């Protein structure tokens, strides 16, 4: 049960990373009761992770840009990886091999697996921040379903914009948020 409580807090943070939202909107998107979300949001606000602004009679919540929030966000990203491995246990061995083969600082899963919509024949889309074709070929050799994208982390790139929207960070959580300048 404790896992679920932490999970709801992580889900709230992950939802608010995509954009500001009000209490009922959070409850609806997470399919939880209004009172449960209120308790969790109050707890996160008292921990100095979330803040709100008033729009009419509604409070619109958002993630603060401070050290406490940064740690909660990093934990929420790790929670997302755990959630992925629970839903798709077959990925555990593949991801472990990918991490062993690469010395790169930033490895991100994106596409249907990151959206939790993968089917049996879905590709495993991986982004690695590198220019090395050798690294790309090594990572592709791990499994036939792996599709690797390489390149610099350019915030104006269509690929990077898609990755920022839906991603699961396999390696380099801190680097990812440094590059997206979320806490800047």
C-alpha positions as CSV (number, residue, x, y, z in Angstrom):
1,X,0.0,0.0,0.0
2,X,2.9,2.4,0.8
3,X,4.1,1.8,-2.8
4,X,0.7,3.0,-4.1
5,X,0.8,6.1,-2.0
6,X,4.2,7.0,-3.2
7,X,3.0,6.1,-6.7
8,X,0.2,8.6,-6.6
9,X,2.5,11.4,-5.5
10,X,4.9,10.4,-8.3
11,X,2.0,10.3,-10.8
12,X,0.9,13.8,-9.7
13,X,4.4,15.2,-10.2
14,X,4.8,13.5,-13.6
15,X,1.4,15.0,-14.6
16,X,2.3,18.5,-13.5
17,X,5.7,18.3,-15.3
18,X,3.7,18.3,-18.5
19,X,1.8,21.5,-17.5
20,X,-0.1,23.2,-14.7
21,X,-3.4,21.7,-13.7
22,X,-6.2,22.1,-11.1
23,X,-7.3,19.6,-8.5
24,X,-10.2,18.2,-10.4
25,X,-8.2,17.9,-13.6
26,X,-5.4,16.0,-11.8
27,X,-8.0,13.7,-10.2
28,X,-9.7,13.0,-13.5
29,X,-6.5,12.3,-15.4
30,X,-5.2,10.0,-12.7
31,X,-8.6,8.3,-12.2
32,X,-8.4,8.9,-8.4
33,X,-10.8,10.5,-6.0
34,X,-10.8,14.3,-5.4
35,X,-10.1,13.8,-1.7
36,X,-7.1,11.5,-2.3
37,X,-5.6,13.9,-4.7
38,X,-6.2,16.8,-2.3
39,X,-4.4,15.0,0.5
40,X,-1.4,14.2,-1.7
41,X,-1.2,17.7,-3.3
42,X,-1.4,19.3,0.2
43,X,1.4,16.9,1.4
44,X,3.6,17.8,-1.7
45,X,2.8,21.5,-1.2
46,X,3.9,21.4,2.5
47,X,7.1,19.6,1.4
48,X,7.8,22.6,-0.8
49,X,7.5,20.6,-4.0
50,X,4.3,22.0,-5.5
51,X,2.9,25.5,-5.4
52,X,-0.3,27.0,-6.8
53,X,-1.8,30.2,-8.1
54,X,-5.4,31.2,-8.0
55,X,-7.4,31.4,-11.2
56,X,-10.9,32.6,-10.2
57,X,-12.0,30.2,-7.5
58,X,-9.6,27.4,-8.6
59,X,-6.1,26.7,-7.5
60,X,-3.8,25.8,-10.4
61,X,-0.9,23.6,-9.2
62,X,2.6,23.5,-10.7
63,X,6.0,22.0,-9.8
64,X,8.3,24.4,-8.0
65,X,11.8,25.0,-9.3
66,X,13.8,24.3,-6.1
67,X,16.0,21.6,-4.6
68,X,13.2,19.7,-2.9
69,X,11.2,19.6,-6.1
70,X,14.2,18.5,-8.1
71,X,14.7,15.4,-5.8
72,X,11.0,14.5,-6.0
73,X,11.1,14.9,-9.8
74,X,14.1,12.6,-10.1
75,X,12.3,10.0,-7.9
76,X,9.2,10.3,-10.0
77,X,11.3,9.6,-13.1
78,X,12.7,6.5,-11.4
79,X,9.2,5.5,-10.4
80,X,8.2,5.7,-14.1
81,X,11.0,3.2,-15.0
82,X,9.9,0.8,-12.3
83,X,6.3,1.1,-13.6
84,X,7.6,0.3,-17.1
85,X,9.4,-2.8,-15.9
86,X,6.3,-4.0,-14.1
87,X,4.2,-3.7,-17.1
88,X,6.7,-5.0,-19.6
89,X,9.0,-7.4,-17.6
90,X,10.7,-8.7,-20.8
91,X,12.3,-5.2,-21.1
92,X,14.3,-5.7,-17.9
93,X,17.0,-7.9,-19.5
94,X,17.2,-5.8,-22.7
95,X,17.5,-2.5,-20.7
96,X,20.2,-4.1,-18.5
97,X,22.2,-5.1,-21.5
98,X,21.8,-1.7,-23.1
99,X,23.1,0.0,-19.9
100,X,26.1,-2.4,-19.8
101,X,27.1,-1.8,-23.4
102,X,27.0,2.0,-23.3
103,X,29.2,4.5,-21.4
104,X,27.1,7.4,-22.6
105,X,25.6,9.8,-20.0
106,X,22.1,10.0,-21.4
107,X,19.9,7.1,-22.6
108,X,16.2,7.6,-23.0
109,X,13.4,5.3,-24.0
110,X,10.6,6.9,-26.1
111,X,7.8,6.0,-28.4
112,X,5.0,3.4,-27.7
113,X,6.8,1.9,-24.6
114,X,7.2,5.3,-23.0
115,X,3.5,6.0,-23.6
116,X,2.7,2.6,-22.1
117,X,0.9,1.7,-25.4
118,X,3.3,-1.0,-26.7
119,X,2.1,-4.1,-28.5
120,X,3.9,-7.4,-29.1
121,X,5.4,-6.2,-32.4
122,X,6.3,-2.6,-31.2
123,X,9.8,-1.4,-31.7
124,X,11.9,-0.4,-28.6
125,X,12.9,3.2,-29.4
126,X,16.0,4.5,-27.7
127,X,17.7,7.9,-27.8
128,X,21.4,8.1,-27.0
129,X,23.2,11.4,-26.8
130,X,26.2,10.6,-28.9
131,X,27.5,11.1,-32.4
132,X,29.2,7.7,-32.5
133,X,27.8,5.2,-35.1
134,X,29.7,2.5,-33.2
135,X,27.6,3.0,-30.1
136,X,24.5,3.0,-32.2
137,X,25.4,-0.4,-33.8
138,X,26.4,-1.9,-30.5
139,X,23.1,-1.0,-29.0
140,X,21.1,-2.3,-32.0
141,X,22.9,-5.6,-31.6
142,X,21.3,-6.2,-28.2
143,X,17.9,-7.0,-29.6
144,X,16.2,-7.1,-33.0
145,X,13.3,-4.8,-31.9
146,X,15.7,-1.9,-30.8
147,X,15.7,1.2,-32.9
148,X,18.4,3.7,-31.8
149,X,18.4,7.4,-32.5
150,X,21.7,9.3,-31.9
151,X,22.7,12.9,-31.9
152,X,23.1,16.0,-29.8
153,X,20.4,17.1,-27.4
154,X,19.0,20.1,-29.4
155,X,15.8,21.5,-27.8
156,X,14.6,22.7,-31.2
157,X,14.8,19.3,-32.8
158,X,11.4,17.6,-33.5
159,X,12.8,14.3,-32.1
160,X,13.9,15.9,-28.8
161,X,10.5,17.7,-28.5
162,X,8.8,14.3,-28.8
163,X,11.2,12.7,-26.3
164,X,10.5,15.5,-23.8
165,X,6.8,14.9,-24.1
166,X,6.9,11.2,-23.6
167,X,10.0,9.5,-22.2
168,X,11.4,7.1,-19.7
169,X,15.0,8.0,-18.7
170,X,17.1,4.8,-18.5
171,X,20.3,6.7,-17.6
172,X,21.1,10.3,-16.8
173,X,18.1,11.7,-15.0
174,X,20.1,14.7,-13.8
175,X,21.6,15.3,-17.2
176,X,18.2,15.2,-18.9
177,X,16.7,17.9,-16.6
178,X,19.9,20.0,-16.9
179,X,19.6,19.9,-20.7
180,X,15.9,20.7,-20.8
181,X,16.6,23.6,-18.4
182,X,13.4,22.8,-16.4
183,X,15.0,23.9,-13.1
184,X,17.0,26.8,-14.6
